[in-house]
């Protein structure tokens, strides 16, 4: 009888211990972001209306020194309207030294106080990643910007 009780207790520990090991990990992220524009191809379909194809690279440096800096390769499209409003959206992929990738979508625009990013999965450690946050940045030169980001990365 004692061996059955011991076996039942071990089974419960394994089940609950395994559930904790499979629980999602939430990483709070915050820090500076620096971006360089590689491509800014403008077209003007009509007066006052501008379309832009964008490509660039960014680096997010975490305030937490235990977290790695995150390099991003980004592409997207911007639209500038005659009334002065604008919007942009696109994707970024971070590739780490070990080959793992983390994917992101982003949205910017004159209608937003802070711009929005969402994690959309990846490969390796980042397969099934989710979460997101907000960022702000200002142009320093024609092809260099800097700002701050804050959000959460949720790993399955």
N, C-alpha and C positions, 0 to 999 in steps of 0.2 A: 504494500500500500504506500509506503514512504517513497518507493522508487517511482510510482505513478504520480505522486504529488510533486516530486522533484522534477520529473519529466514535464509535467504541466507548467510548472513555474518557469523552467528553461524555455519552453515553447512560447509562453507569454512574453518573456524578456526578448527573445529573438524577433517576435512579431513586432512588438513596440519599438525595439531598437532599430529594426529594419525600416520602420515607418519614419523614424527621425532621420535616418541616413538618406532617405529619398525625399525629404522635405525640401522645398525650394529655398534657395539662399538669396536673400535680398542684400544688395550692396548699395549703400548710400554713396552717391558720387557728387563731387562738387570741386570746382577749381577753375583755373584760367584756361581759355581756349585761344589759339592763334591759328589763323588761316592765311593761305597764299592762293591767289587766283592764277590758274594756269591758262584758262580759256574764258573769254568773255566776248562771244560773237553776237553782235547786235544786228537786227534787221528792223526796218520800219515799214510795216505794211500800209500805214496811212499816217498822216500828220498827227503828231502827238501820241501815237501808239507804238510802243517799242517792245520787241520780243528779244530775249537773250538766251543763248545756250551757254551754260556755265560748266566748268570743270575746275576743281581745285583740291588742295590738300589742307587738312587741319590736324592739329595736335591738341588733345585734351590732357592737361597735367593735373592729376588728382592732388587735392590738399592732403590726402592720406599718403605718406611716403611708402606705405606697404603695397599700394596699388600701382600697377604699371601705367606709364603714360600710354595714351591711346592714339595711334595715328589713324587718320581717316583719308580715304580717297573718295571724293564726292563729285557727283554730277547732278545737274538740275536745269530747270527752266524758270525764267522770270518773265513777268509781263508788267509793263508800265502803261498806265492808261492816261488819256488826255486830261482827266480831272486831277492828276497828280498821285492817285492811289497806285499801289503796286502789290504784287504777290509773287511768291516763288515757292517751288517745292522740288524735292529730289530725293536722292538716296546717297548713303555713304557706306563704305565697307572698311572695316578695320582689320588689318592682317597683322597678327602677332608673330614674334620671332619663331615660335614653335609651329607656325602654319595655321593655327586656329583663326577663324574669321568671325566677325561680329557685324551684323547688318543693321542698318538704321534708315528710317525715313525722316524727312524734316519738312517743316512748313514755316515760311516767313511772310511778312506782309505789313503794309501800312495799317491794317486793321488790328494788328496784334501788339500788345505791350511787350510781351516776351515771345520769342520764337519757340516752336515746339519740335521736339524729337521723340521718336518711338523706336525701341529695339524690336527687330523683327526676326530674331533667330540668328543662326550662323552655323558654324561647323565645330567639331571637337567639343571643347568645354562649353561653347556658346550655342550648341544645337538646342533649339527650343527656348532661347533667351527671350525675355519680354521686359516690359517696363518702359521708362522714358522720363522726360522732364522738360525743362525750358532752358533757353540760353539767350544771351544778348551779346551783341558785339558792334563795334564801330569801325569804319574804314580809317586806317592810318595813312595809307597811300593808295594809289590806283589798284594795287594788287596785294595789299597786306591789311589784315583786319585782326582785331583782338577783342576779347570780352571774357565772359564768365558763363559757366553752365552749372546746373544743379538738377539732380534727379535720382532715379533708382534703376539699377540693373538687377533683374530677377533671373537667376539661373535655376533651371529645373533640378 
